[in-house]
Amino acid sequence: MKAIIVSGGESPKRELFTSYVEPGDVIIAADSGGEFLKEIGIMPDVLLGDFDSLSEETLEYLKGRCEIIRFDAVKDFTDTEAAYLKAREYSPESYLFFGCTGVRLDHFLGNLGLLEEALSEGKEAFIIDGYNKIGLMNRPGVITRDFGDFISFQAFRGDVEGFTIKGARYPLHDYRLRMGDPRTVSNEFVGDTMEVSFKSGIVIVMKSRD
């Protein structure tokens, strides 16, 4: 069972979103993420937030159809963080975040922190939009070609030591990867998988398509 969190950033296409939804998944809408779900006819299990960006019409529509949790607008957490903490109560195997990219880059950076929280649980977590699938790695592994042809890597929080890529168009060996490093932007798959290894650190993995 996955926990699928829908926030109020840039909404995904219906086809993209529904391709990830399976029976038994728990769906949590953070504030105006409820607008998107209402529009495509999928009911969330939980709607939460301070509802500063949710219409009264949608709020009334969802009343009685899902659990609703309302917060005061003055709070020290984001609605997406609250959605993640609520999702954690269901003990999901993994987390998917939609509506977590867009014009508010401050929220996007905070959402990367939620991927780290999931990583600390030992759970996979991804931020997905129409052009990107973003996750974190804290140990070596094999990456599959399941979203576009391009892949980029960045260090998260601190330098990544001994960063090595095998099976990519542009291989790399024993490299010190830093945040903002342009050398690891827009690599490409040459097969269905590539191997990534490193000695220490956390890596942001961004699969992309045009």
N, CA and C atoms as a LAMMPS dump frame, in Angstrom:
ITEM: TIMESTEP
0
ITEM: NUMBER OF ATOMS
630
ITEM: BOX BOUNDS ff ff ff
-5.0000000000000000e+02 5.0000000000000000e+02
-5.0000000000000000e+02 5.0000000000000000e+02
-5.0000000000000000e+02 5.0000000000000000e+02
ITEM: ATOMS id mol type element x y z
1 1 1 N 0.834 -1.196 0
2 1 2 C 0 0 0
3 1 3 C 0.873 1.252 0
4 2 1 N 0.559 2.162 -0.908
5 2 2 C 1.263 3.436 -0.984
6 2 3 C 0.433 4.529 -0.324
7 3 1 N 1.122 5.531 0.169
8 3 2 C 0.461 6.762 0.583
9 3 3 C 0.692 7.787 -0.514
10 4 1 N -0.388 8.33 -1.05
11 4 2 C -0.311 9.307 -2.128
12 4 3 C -0.787 10.647 -1.583
13 5 1 N 0.106 11.617 -1.602
14 5 2 C -0.178 12.945 -1.064
15 5 3 C -0.312 13.919 -2.224
16 6 1 N -1.408 14.658 -2.232
17 6 2 C -1.663 15.628 -3.295
18 6 3 C -1.717 17.019 -2.668
19 7 1 N -0.768 17.86 -3.041
20 7 2 C -0.685 19.207 -2.479
21 7 3 C -1.146 20.246 -3.494
22 8 1 N -1.01 21.506 -3.116
23 8 2 C -1.603 22.586 -3.894
24 8 3 C -0.683 23.269 -4.873
25 9 1 N 0.429 22.618 -5.245
26 9 2 C 1.302 23.186 -6.269
27 9 3 C 0.757 22.904 -7.655
28 10 1 N 1.654 22.713 -8.601
29 10 2 C 1.231 22.434 -9.979
30 10 3 C 0.586 21.054 -10.055
31 11 1 N -0.659 21.01 -10.509
32 11 2 C -1.389 19.741 -10.556
33 11 3 C -0.88 18.865 -11.692
34 12 1 N -0.826 17.561 -11.476
35 12 2 C -0.425 16.657 -12.557
36 12 3 C -1.566 16.454 -13.545
37 13 1 N -1.25 15.896 -14.685
38 13 2 C -2.292 15.467 -15.603
39 13 3 C -3.031 14.281 -14.992
40 14 1 N -4.313 14.189 -15.292
41 14 2 C -5.113 13.086 -14.762
42 14 3 C -4.484 11.732 -15.095
43 15 1 N -4.038 11.577 -16.361
44 15 2 C -3.503 10.287 -16.799
45 15 3 C -2.252 9.914 -16.016
46 16 1 N -1.408 10.896 -15.742
47 16 2 C -0.197 10.624 -14.97
48 16 3 C -0.565 10.186 -13.56
49 17 1 N -1.444 10.938 -12.925
50 17 2 C -1.809 10.64 -11.544
51 17 3 C -2.445 9.261 -11.415
52 18 1 N -3.427 8.979 -12.253
53 18 2 C -4.157 7.714 -12.12
54 18 3 C -3.286 6.51 -12.459
55 19 1 N -2.211 6.724 -13.223
56 19 2 C -1.325 5.602 -13.548
57 19 3 C -0.582 5.086 -12.323
58 20 1 N -0.534 5.894 -11.267
59 20 2 C 0.162 5.492 -10.042
60 20 3 C -0.787 5.002 -8.952
61 21 1 N -2.084 5.222 -9.118
62 21 2 C -3.048 4.87 -8.072
63 21 3 C -3.487 3.423 -8.231
64 22 1 N -3.415 2.678 -7.126
65 22 2 C -3.844 1.282 -7.118
66 22 3 C -4.845 1.065 -5.991
67 23 1 N -5.694 0.041 -6.113
68 23 2 C -6.637 -0.256 -5.028
69 23 3 C -5.895 -0.467 -3.708
70 24 1 N -6.423 0.112 -2.655
71 24 2 C -5.809 -0.028 -1.343
72 24 3 C -4.883 1.104 -0.964
73 25 1 N -4.492 1.938 -1.933
74 25 2 C -3.652 3.091 -1.609
75 25 3 C -4.447 4.096 -0.78
76 26 1 N -3.768 4.798 0.102
77 26 2 C -4.403 5.872 0.86
78 26 3 C -4.05 7.194 0.187
79 27 1 N -5.056 8.032 -0.019
80 27 2 C -4.869 9.31 -0.705
81 27 3 C -5.192 10.437 0.27
82 28 1 N -4.237 11.335 0.436
83 28 2 C -4.404 12.454 1.359
84 28 3 C -4.233 13.751 0.588
85 29 1 N -5.232 14.614 0.666
86 29 2 C -5.197 15.906 -0.008
87 29 3 C -4.788 16.985 0.979
88 30 1 N -3.789 17.759 0.608
89 30 2 C -3.362 18.9 1.411
90 30 3 C -3.948 20.162 0.796
91 31 1 N -4.893 20.76 1.499
92 31 2 C -5.525 22.012 1.092
93 31 3 C -6.042 21.936 -0.345
94 32 1 N -5.556 22.805 -1.252
95 32 2 C -6.141 22.858 -2.592
96 32 3 C -5.8 21.646 -3.446
97 33 1 N -5.031 20.708 -2.913
98 33 2 C -4.917 19.419 -3.585
99 33 3 C -6.281 18.757 -3.716
100 34 1 N -7.198 19.134 -2.817
101 34 2 C -8.561 18.624 -2.898
102 34 3 C -9.293 19.091 -4.14
103 35 1 N -8.929 20.27 -4.657
104 35 2 C -9.56 20.771 -5.884
105 35 3 C -9.251 19.851 -7.06
106 36 1 N -7.989 19.452 -7.167
107 36 2 C -7.584 18.557 -8.252
108 36 3 C -8.313 17.222 -8.158
109 37 1 N -8.381 16.647 -6.967
110 37 2 C -9.029 15.346 -6.813
111 37 3 C -10.521 15.433 -7.127
112 38 1 N -11.163 16.502 -6.693
113 38 2 C -12.583 16.692 -7.027
114 38 3 C -12.767 16.798 -8.539
115 39 1 N -11.87 17.516 -9.184
116 39 2 C -11.963 17.725 -10.631
117 39 3 C -11.871 16.418 -11.404
118 40 1 N -11.024 15.49 -10.942
119 40 2 C -10.857 14.231 -11.679
120 40 3 C -11.735 13.116 -11.119
121 41 1 N -12.536 13.423 -10.105
122 41 2 C -13.499 12.452 -9.601
123 41 3 C -12.931 11.382 -8.701
124 42 1 N -11.832 11.684 -8.014
125 42 2 C -11.25 10.74 -7.054
126 42 3 C -11.372 11.337 -5.657
127 43 1 N -11.966 10.579 -4.75
128 43 2 C -12.15 11.073 -3.398
129 43 3 C -10.922 10.762 -2.543
130 44 1 N -10.412 11.747 -1.818
131 44 2 C -9.325 11.453 -0.884
132 44 3 C -9.853 10.704 0.335
133 45 1 N -8.967 10.022 1.013
134 45 2 C -9.324 9.431 2.301
135 45 3 C -9.316 10.489 3.392
136 46 1 N -8.418 11.466 3.23
137 46 2 C -8.287 12.549 4.205
138 46 3 C -8.061 13.852 3.448
139 47 1 N -8.726 14.901 3.894
140 47 2 C -8.468 16.265 3.429
141 47 3 C -8.035 17.069 4.643
142 48 1 N -6.883 17.726 4.547
143 48 2 C -6.42 18.512 5.688
144 48 3 C -5.748 19.792 5.221
145 49 1 N -5.606 20.727 6.146
146 49 2 C -4.956 21.995 5.846
147 49 3 C -5.634 23.137 6.563
148 50 1 N -5.132 24.348 6.32
149 50 2 C -5.806 25.527 6.867
150 50 3 C -6.863 26.052 5.895
151 51 1 N -6.894 25.46 4.691
152 51 2 C -7.905 25.731 3.667
153 51 3 C -7.903 27.185 3.198
154 52 1 N -6.721 27.792 3.198
155 52 2 C -6.618 29.16 2.69
156 52 3 C -6.66 29.206 1.171
157 53 1 N -6.448 28.058 0.52
158 53 2 C -6.482 28.023 -0.946
159 53 3 C -7.511 27.023 -1.472
160 54 1 N -8.398 26.566 -0.614
161 54 2 C -9.455 25.627 -1.001
162 54 3 C -10.783 26.365 -1.045
163 55 1 N -11.542 26.176 -2.117
164 55 2 C -12.824 26.868 -2.223
165 55 3 C -13.834 26.286 -1.241
166 56 1 N -14.751 27.122 -0.806
167 56 2 C -15.819 26.662 0.083
168 56 3 C -16.673 25.606 -0.611
169 57 1 N -16.84 25.756 -1.915
170 57 2 C -17.63 24.786 -2.678
171 57 3 C -17.016 23.391 -2.593
172 58 1 N -15.699 23.317 -2.777
173 58 2 C -15.028 22.017 -2.712
174 58 3 C -15.041 21.466 -1.294
175 59 1 N -14.849 22.337 -0.317
176 59 2 C -14.889 21.89 1.074
177 59 3 C -16.25 21.296 1.407
178 60 1 N -17.315 21.956 0.998
179 60 2 C -18.661 21.443 1.254
180 60 3 C -18.895 20.125 0.521
181 61 1 N -18.37 20.034 -0.704
182 61 2 C -18.54 18.818 -1.496
183 61 3 C -17.876 17.619 -0.818
184 62 1 N -16.704 17.84 -0.222
185 62 2 C -15.949 16.734 0.367
186 62 3 C -16.398 16.383 1.782
187 63 1 N -17.154 17.273 2.411
188 63 2 C -17.659 16.96 3.748
189 63 3 C -18.546 15.716 3.69
190 64 1 N -18.291 14.79 4.591
191 64 2 C -19.058 13.554 4.616
192 64 3 C -18.535 12.49 3.679
193 65 1 N -17.601 12.867 2.801
194 65 2 C -17.03 11.902 1.865
195 65 3 C -15.633 11.447 2.275
196 66 1 N -15.009 12.177 3.197
197 66 2 C -13.677 11.814 3.669
198 66 3 C -13.461 12.446 5.038
199 67 1 N -12.409 12.017 5.697
200 67 2 C -12.039 12.648 6.965
201 67 3 C -11.488 14.044 6.673
202 68 1 N -11.921 15.026 7.446
203 68 2 C -11.465 16.403 7.249
204 68 3 C -10.807 16.901 8.534
205 69 1 N -9.6 17.426 8.381
206 69 2 C -8.846 17.969 9.51
207 69 3 C -8.468 19.402 9.161
208 70 1 N -8.931 20.337 9.968
209 70 2 C -8.664 21.751 9.683
210 70 3 C -7.702 22.318 10.717
211 71 1 N -6.698 23.054 10.231
212 71 2 C -5.714 23.689 11.095
213 71 3 C -5.908 25.2 11.086
214 72 1 N -5.444 25.819 12.144
215 72 2 C -5.392 27.272 12.167
216 72 3 C -4.364 27.746 11.144
217 73 1 N -4.608 28.898 10.537
218 73 2 C -3.68 29.417 9.526
219 73 3 C -2.326 29.781 10.124
220 74 1 N -2.297 30.09 11.418
221 74 2 C -1.033 30.407 12.096
222 74 3 C -0.483 29.11 12.677
223 75 1 N 0.531 28.55 12.014
224 75 2 C 1.076 27.263 12.433
225 75 3 C 2.539 27.185 12.026
226 76 1 N 3.267 26.239 12.614
227 76 2 C 4.697 26.12 12.331
228 76 3 C 5.005 24.879 11.501
229 77 1 N 4.088 24.503 10.619
230 77 2 C 4.3 23.387 9.704
231 77 3 C 3.504 23.663 8.434
232 78 1 N 3.918 23.046 7.34
233 78 2 C 3.179 23.209 6.09
234 78 3 C 2.067 22.171 6.003
235 79 1 N 1.116 22.434 5.137
236 79 2 C 0.039 21.468 4.935
237 79 3 C 0.58 20.152 4.377
238 80 1 N 1.601 20.233 3.526
239 80 2 C 2.179 19.006 2.969
240 80 3 C 2.867 18.187 4.054
241 81 1 N 3.551 18.862 4.972
242 81 2 C 4.165 18.143 6.092
243 81 3 C 3.097 17.459 6.937
244 82 1 N 1.999 18.166 7.194
245 82 2 C 0.904 17.57 7.964
246 82 3 C 0.336 16.353 7.242
247 83 1 N 0.25 16.435 5.91
248 83 2 C -0.254 15.303 5.126
249 83 3 C 0.692 14.109 5.236
250 84 1 N 1.992 14.378 5.194
251 84 2 C 2.963 13.293 5.344
252 84 3 C 2.845 12.636 6.72
253 85 1 N 2.733 13.436 7.768
254 85 2 C 2.619 12.878 9.118
255 85 3 C 1.334 12.065 9.27
256 86 1 N 0.26 12.527 8.645
257 86 2 C -0.989 11.763 8.669
258 86 3 C -0.823 10.46 7.895
259 87 1 N -0.172 10.526 6.744
260 87 2 C 0.038 9.326 5.931
261 87 3 C 0.854 8.286 6.681
262 88 1 N 1.786 8.743 7.485
263 88 2 C 2.651 7.83 8.226
264 88 3 C 1.854 6.957 9.194
265 89 1 N 0.699 7.444 9.642
266 89 2 C -0.141 6.666 10.552
267 89 3 C -0.656 5.383 9.9
268 90 1 N -0.691 5.359 8.569
269 90 2 C -1.187 4.187 7.847
270 90 3 C -0.093 3.146 7.602
271 91 1 N 1.14 3.446 8.001
272 91 2 C 2.287 2.547 7.794
273 91 3 C 2.396 2.081 6.344
274 92 1 N 2.468 3.027 5.404
275 92 2 C 2.558 2.635 3.995
276 92 3 C 3.933 2.062 3.665
277 93 1 N 4.002 1.377 2.539
278 93 2 C 5.283 0.849 2.072
279 93 3 C 6.111 1.932 1.392
280 94 1 N 5.441 2.941 0.832
281 94 2 C 6.141 4.021 0.143
282 94 3 C 5.23 5.241 0.079
283 95 1 N 5.821 6.372 -0.348
284 95 2 C 5.088 7.633 -0.439
285 95 3 C 5.272 8.236 -1.832
286 96 1 N 4.194 8.773 -2.384
287 96 2 C 4.265 9.551 -3.614
288 96 3 C 3.67 10.926 -3.344
289 97 1 N 4.371 11.96 -3.804
290 97 2 C 3.932 13.339 -3.607
291 97 3 C 3.621 13.971 -4.962
292 98 1 N 2.4 14.431 -5.132
293 98 2 C 1.993 15.165 -6.331
294 98 3 C 1.609 16.588 -5.929
295 99 1 N 1.656 17.512 -6.894
296 99 2 C 1.33 18.9 -6.584
297 99 3 C 2.341 19.536 -5.653
298 100 1 N 3.57 19.062 -5.699
299 100 2 C 4.616 19.55 -4.788
300 100 3 C 5.721 20.303 -5.516
301 101 1 N 5.49 20.625 -6.788
302 101 2 C 6.398 21.479 -7.546
303 101 3 C 5.575 22.64 -8.099
304 102 1 N 6.238 23.568 -8.766
305 102 2 C 5.522 24.711 -9.318
306 102 3 C 6.224 26.008 -8.983
307 103 1 N 5.448 27.074 -8.821
308 103 2 C 6.043 28.405 -8.681
309 103 3 C 6.65 28.649 -7.303
310 104 1 N 6.192 27.942 -6.268
311 104 2 C 6.696 28.168 -4.912
312 104 3 C 7.898 27.264 -4.631
313 105 1 N 9.084 27.762 -4.986
314 105 2 C 10.297 26.974 -4.797
315 105 3 C 10.615 26.763 -3.325
316 106 1 N 10.167 27.672 -2.46
317 106 2 C 10.395 27.483 -1.027
318 106 3 C 9.679 26.229 -0.537
319 107 1 N 8.453 26.025 -1.005
320 107 2 C 7.724 24.815 -0.628
321 107 3 C 8.395 23.572 -1.214
322 108 1 N 8.876 23.682 -2.449
323 108 2 C 9.541 22.528 -3.062
324 108 3 C 10.757 22.096 -2.246
325 109 1 N 11.567 23.057 -1.809
326 109 2 C 12.747 22.706 -1.016
327 109 3 C 12.343 22.062 0.307
328 110 1 N 11.281 22.566 0.913
329 110 2 C 10.783 21.936 2.13
330 110 3 C 10.29 20.526 1.881
331 111 1 N 9.706 20.304 0.709
332 111 2 C 9.208 18.969 0.379
333 111 3 C 10.339 17.965 0.182
334 112 1 N 11.519 18.443 -0.243
335 112 2 C 12.673 17.549 -0.296
336 112 3 C 12.997 17.016 1.098
337 113 1 N 12.789 17.856 2.103
338 113 2 C 13.002 17.408 3.476
339 113 3 C 12.065 16.287 3.87
340 114 1 N 10.857 16.263 3.299
341 114 2 C 9.923 15.174 3.587
342 114 3 C 10.393 13.871 2.946
343 115 1 N 11.042 13.973 1.789
344 115 2 C 11.64 12.769 1.2
345 115 3 C 12.704 12.197 2.133
346 116 1 N 13.454 13.092 2.765
347 116 2 C 14.473 12.633 3.715
348 116 3 C 13.832 11.981 4.932
349 117 1 N 12.711 12.533 5.396
350 117 2 C 12.004 11.917 6.518
351 117 3 C 11.591 10.489 6.163
352 118 1 N 11.054 10.314 4.959
353 118 2 C 10.657 8.975 4.525
354 118 3 C 11.869 8.055 4.412
355 119 1 N 12.974 8.601 3.913
356 119 2 C 14.2 7.817 3.79
357 119 3 C 14.663 7.318 5.153
358 120 1 N 14.504 8.157 6.175
359 120 2 C 14.906 7.761 7.527
360 120 3 C 14.024 6.639 8.065
361 121 1 N 12.815 6.496 7.503
362 121 2 C 11.932 5.375 7.845
363 121 3 C 12.317 4.1 7.102
364 122 1 N 13.204 4.238 6.112
365 122 2 C 13.516 3.109 5.25
366 122 3 C 12.487 2.915 4.157
367 123 1 N 11.747 3.993 3.817
368 123 2 C 10.689 3.912 2.811
369 123 3 C 11.072 4.704 1.562
370 124 1 N 10.673 4.202 0.405
371 124 2 C 10.833 4.961 -0.828
372 124 3 C 9.843 6.116 -0.85
373 125 1 N 10.266 7.233 -1.43
374 125 2 C 9.381 8.388 -1.567
375 125 3 C 9.818 9.185 -2.784
376 126 1 N 8.84 9.672 -3.547
377 126 2 C 9.139 10.424 -4.758
378 126 3 C 8.201 11.614 -4.893
379 127 1 N 8.75 12.718 -5.372
380 127 2 C 7.96 13.858 -5.832
381 127 3 C 7.821 13.707 -7.344
382 128 1 N 6.588 13.737 -7.838
383 128 2 C 6.34 13.476 -9.255
384 128 3 C 5.513 14.605 -9.853
385 129 1 N 5.946 15.092 -11.019
386 129 2 C 5.099 15.969 -11.827
387 129 3 C 5.198 15.505 -13.276
388 130 1 N 4.701 16.299 -14.198
389 130 2 C 4.664 15.859 -15.583
390 130 3 C 6.022 15.671 -16.222
391 131 1 N 7.051 16.268 -15.64
392 131 2 C 8.369 16.248 -16.264
393 131 3 C 9.465 15.655 -15.392
394 132 1 N 9.176 15.396 -14.125
395 132 2 C 10.221 14.968 -13.2
396 132 3 C 9.716 13.932 -12.203
397 133 1 N 10.625 13.046 -11.818
398 133 2 C 10.408 12.121 -10.711
399 133 3 C 11.645 12.219 -9.828
400 134 1 N 11.46 12.709 -8.611
401 134 2 C 12.578 13.087 -7.753
402 134 3 C 12.573 12.242 -6.489
403 135 1 N 13.716 11.657 -6.173
404 135 2 C 13.854 10.867 -4.959
405 135 3 C 15.225 11.065 -4.345
406 136 1 N 15.469 10.388 -3.238
407 136 2 C 16.754 10.451 -2.546
408 136 3 C 17.337 9.05 -2.406
409 137 1 N 18.665 8.974 -2.38
410 137 2 C 19.379 7.723 -2.11
411 137 3 C 20.376 7.964 -0.989
412 138 1 N 20.469 7.02 -0.056
413 138 2 C 21.504 7.102 0.981
414 138 3 C 22.402 5.87 0.992
415 139 1 N 22.273 5.062 -0.059
416 139 2 C 23.138 3.888 -0.211
417 139 3 C 23.233 3.54 -1.696
418 140 1 N 24.281 2.825 -2.094
419 140 2 C 24.411 2.435 -3.499
420 140 3 C 23.214 1.617 -3.968
421 141 1 N 22.949 1.671 -5.276
422 141 2 C 21.828 0.908 -5.8
423 141 3 C 21.745 0.969 -7.311
424 142 1 N 20.76 0.26 -7.835
425 142 2 C 20.481 0.22 -9.27
426 142 3 C 19.265 1.102 -9.536
427 143 1 N 19.374 1.974 -10.514
428 143 2 C 18.293 2.884 -10.874
429 143 3 C 17.678 2.42 -12.187
430 144 1 N 16.364 2.316 -12.217
431 144 2 C 15.67 1.838 -13.41
432 144 3 C 15.192 2.999 -14.275
433 145 1 N 15.082 2.716 -15.543
434 145 2 C 14.611 3.705 -16.522
435 145 3 C 13.087 3.609 -16.594
436 146 1 N 12.413 4.273 -15.66
437 146 2 C 10.956 4.18 -15.598
438 146 3 C 10.269 5.535 -15.749
439 147 1 N 11.057 6.583 -16.061
440 147 2 C 10.463 7.912 -16.196
441 147 3 C 11.417 8.776 -17.023
442 148 1 N 11.209 8.83 -18.32
443 148 2 C 12.034 9.676 -19.174
444 148 3 C 13.412 9.097 -19.436
445 149 1 N 14.172 9.808 -20.274
446 149 2 C 15.499 9.355 -20.687
447 149 3 C 16.632 10.045 -19.942
448 150 1 N 16.326 11.152 -19.261
449 150 2 C 17.375 11.949 -18.63
450 150 3 C 17.404 11.717 -17.119
451 151 1 N 18.596 11.881 -16.558
452 151 2 C 18.74 11.728 -15.114
453 151 3 C 19.841 12.661 -14.623
454 152 1 N 19.576 13.312 -13.507
455 152 2 C 20.542 14.234 -12.906
456 152 3 C 20.722 13.879 -11.441
457 153 1 N 21.876 14.25 -10.916
458 153 2 C 22.204 13.958 -9.52
459 153 3 C 22.732 15.218 -8.846
460 154 1 N 22.338 15.407 -7.586
461 154 2 C 22.881 16.481 -6.776
462 154 3 C 23.097 15.96 -5.359
463 155 1 N 24.048 16.56 -4.668
464 155 2 C 24.24 16.238 -3.259
465 155 3 C 23.143 16.91 -2.442
466 156 1 N 22.735 16.243 -1.377
467 156 2 C 21.712 16.792 -0.485
468 156 3 C 22.331 17.021 0.883
469 157 1 N 22.29 18.247 1.352
470 157 2 C 22.804 18.691 2.659
471 157 3 C 24.327 18.807 2.691
472 158 1 N 25.053 17.775 2.311
473 158 2 C 26.515 17.826 2.343
474 158 3 C 27.099 17.112 1.143
475 159 1 N 28.416 17.182 0.993
476 159 2 C 29.076 16.539 -0.138
477 159 3 C 28.864 15.028 -0.111
478 160 1 N 28.834 14.446 -1.3
479 160 2 C 28.753 12.995 -1.465
480 160 3 C 30.118 12.518 -1.936
481 161 1 N 30.723 11.632 -1.171
482 161 2 C 32.084 11.182 -1.468
483 161 3 C 32.078 9.889 -2.274
484 162 1 N 33.028 9.801 -3.219
485 162 2 C 33.206 8.577 -3.995
486 162 3 C 32.062 8.277 -4.941
487 163 1 N 31.417 9.315 -5.467
488 163 2 C 30.241 9.127 -6.316
489 163 3 C 30.646 8.524 -7.658
490 164 1 N 30.01 7.402 -8.004
491 164 2 C 30.352 6.651 -9.215
492 164 3 C 29.082 6.258 -9.958
493 165 1 N 29.085 6.455 -11.276
494 165 2 C 27.955 6.077 -12.128
495 165 3 C 28.448 5.089 -13.178
496 166 1 N 27.753 3.962 -13.307
497 166 2 C 28.039 2.978 -14.347
498 166 3 C 26.766 2.716 -15.146
499 167 1 N 26.915 2.534 -16.45
500 167 2 C 25.762 2.231 -17.288
501 167 3 C 25.026 3.451 -17.78
502 168 1 N 25.671 4.626 -17.723
503 168 2 C 25.082 5.865 -18.224
504 168 3 C 25.882 6.356 -19.422
505 169 1 N 25.307 7.277 -20.175
506 169 2 C 26.033 7.832 -21.314
507 169 3 C 27.318 8.524 -20.864
508 170 1 N 27.252 9.165 -19.697
509 170 2 C 28.426 9.85 -19.163
510 170 3 C 28.786 9.226 -17.815
511 171 1 N 29.634 8.204 -17.815
512 171 2 C 30.013 7.561 -16.554
513 171 3 C 30.878 8.493 -15.707
514 172 1 N 30.956 8.167 -14.436
515 172 2 C 31.719 8.982 -13.495
516 172 3 C 32.327 8.042 -12.47
517 173 1 N 33.539 8.38 -12.001
518 173 2 C 34.21 7.48 -11.06
519 173 3 C 34.808 8.253 -9.896
520 174 1 N 34.457 7.828 -8.693
521 174 2 C 35.062 8.329 -7.455
522 174 3 C 35.093 9.858 -7.414
523 175 1 N 33.935 10.453 -7.636
524 175 2 C 33.811 11.911 -7.751
525 175 3 C 33.247 12.488 -6.457
526 176 1 N 33.714 13.665 -6.082
527 176 2 C 33.109 14.37 -4.947
528 176 3 C 31.957 15.22 -5.488
529 177 1 N 30.747 14.806 -5.175
530 177 2 C 29.55 15.484 -5.673
531 177 3 C 29.113 16.545 -4.677
532 178 1 N 28.919 17.76 -5.174
533 178 2 C 28.484 18.875 -4.34
534 178 3 C 27.119 19.377 -4.807
535 179 1 N 26.405 20.015 -3.906
536 179 2 C 25.131 20.62 -4.268
537 179 3 C 25.365 21.712 -5.303
538 180 1 N 24.573 21.694 -6.372
539 180 2 C 24.706 22.691 -7.426
540 180 3 C 25.749 22.352 -8.468
541 181 1 N 26.306 21.156 -8.426
542 181 2 C 27.346 20.75 -9.368
543 181 3 C 26.737 20.546 -10.758
544 182 1 N 27.153 21.323 -11.769
545 182 2 C 26.569 21.168 -13.103
546 182 3 C 27.049 19.927 -13.849
547 183 1 N 28.12 19.302 -13.37
548 183 2 C 28.672 18.156 -14.091
549 183 3 C 27.719 16.965 -14.099
550 184 1 N 26.845 16.872 -13.117
551 184 2 C 25.961 15.71 -13.008
552 184 3 C 24.523 16.034 -13.419
553 185 1 N 24.365 17.061 -14.238
554 185 2 C 23.048 17.434 -14.753
555 185 3 C 22.842 16.816 -16.134
556 186 1 N 21.655 16.263 -16.364
557 186 2 C 21.218 15.793 -17.681
558 186 3 C 22.094 14.684 -18.253
559 187 1 N 22.356 13.678 -17.428
560 187 2 C 22.946 12.444 -17.934
561 187 3 C 21.846 11.651 -18.633
562 188 1 N 22.198 10.533 -19.251
563 188 2 C 21.209 9.762 -19.991
564 188 3 C 21.39 8.267 -19.751
565 189 1 N 20.265 7.564 -19.758
566 189 2 C 20.303 6.109 -19.741
567 189 3 C 20.769 5.598 -21.106
568 190 1 N 21.531 4.516 -21.104
569 190 2 C 21.863 3.833 -22.355
570 190 3 C 21.223 2.448 -22.392
571 191 1 N 20.701 2.017 -21.272
572 191 2 C 19.962 0.762 -21.173
573 191 3 C 18.784 0.964 -20.244
574 192 1 N 18.291 -0.117 -19.684
575 192 2 C 17.142 -0.019 -18.787
576 192 3 C 17.526 0.308 -17.351
577 193 1 N 18.811 0.17 -17.017
578 193 2 C 19.259 0.443 -15.652
579 193 3 C 20.626 1.114 -15.668
580 194 1 N 20.983 1.712 -14.546
581 194 2 C 22.346 2.175 -14.314
582 194 3 C 22.677 1.948 -12.844
583 195 1 N 23.956 1.816 -12.551
584 195 2 C 24.4 1.589 -11.179
585 195 3 C 25.002 2.87 -10.616
586 196 1 N 24.621 3.174 -9.384
587 196 2 C 25.159 4.341 -8.688
588 196 3 C 25.726 3.871 -7.351
589 197 1 N 26.938 4.29 -7.059
590 197 2 C 27.537 3.953 -5.767
591 197 3 C 28.232 5.183 -5.198
592 198 1 N 28.376 5.209 -3.879
593 198 2 C 29.071 6.301 -3.197
594 198 3 C 29.407 5.838 -1.79
595 199 1 N 30.371 6.525 -1.189
596 199 2 C 30.871 6.115 0.12
597 199 3 C 30.108 6.759 1.273
598 200 1 N 29.623 7.97 1.062
599 200 2 C 28.903 8.666 2.13
600 200 3 C 28.053 9.772 1.53
601 201 1 N 27.029 10.173 2.29
602 201 2 C 26.183 11.276 1.864
603 201 3 C 24.808 10.826 1.397
604 202 1 N 24.018 11.808 0.977
605 202 2 C 22.68 11.577 0.429
606 202 3 C 22.62 12.22 -0.95
607 203 1 N 22.073 11.499 -1.913
608 203 2 C 22.027 11.947 -3.304
609 203 3 C 20.585 12.239 -3.714
610 204 1 N 20.371 13.402 -4.327
611 204 2 C 19.095 13.696 -4.979
612 204 3 C 19.139 13.097 -6.377
613 205 1 N 18.151 12.278 -6.701
614 205 2 C 18.064 11.638 -8.015
615 205 3 C 16.855 12.221 -8.741
616 206 1 N 17.098 12.839 -9.893
617 206 2 C 16.027 13.489 -10.651
618 206 3 C 15.925 12.875 -12.038
619 207 1 N 14.908 12.058 -12.249
620 207 2 C 14.618 11.54 -13.582
621 207 3 C 13.731 12.561 -14.286
622 208 1 N 14.052 12.856 -15.553
623 208 2 C 13.343 13.937 -16.244
624 208 3 C 13.034 13.569 -17.685
625 209 1 N 12.036 14.26 -18.222
626 209 2 C 11.708 14.153 -19.639
627 209 3 C 11.267 15.519 -20.138
628 210 1 N 11.444 15.756 -21.436
629 210 2 C 11.064 17.039 -22.03
630 210 3 C 9.563 17.089 -22.287
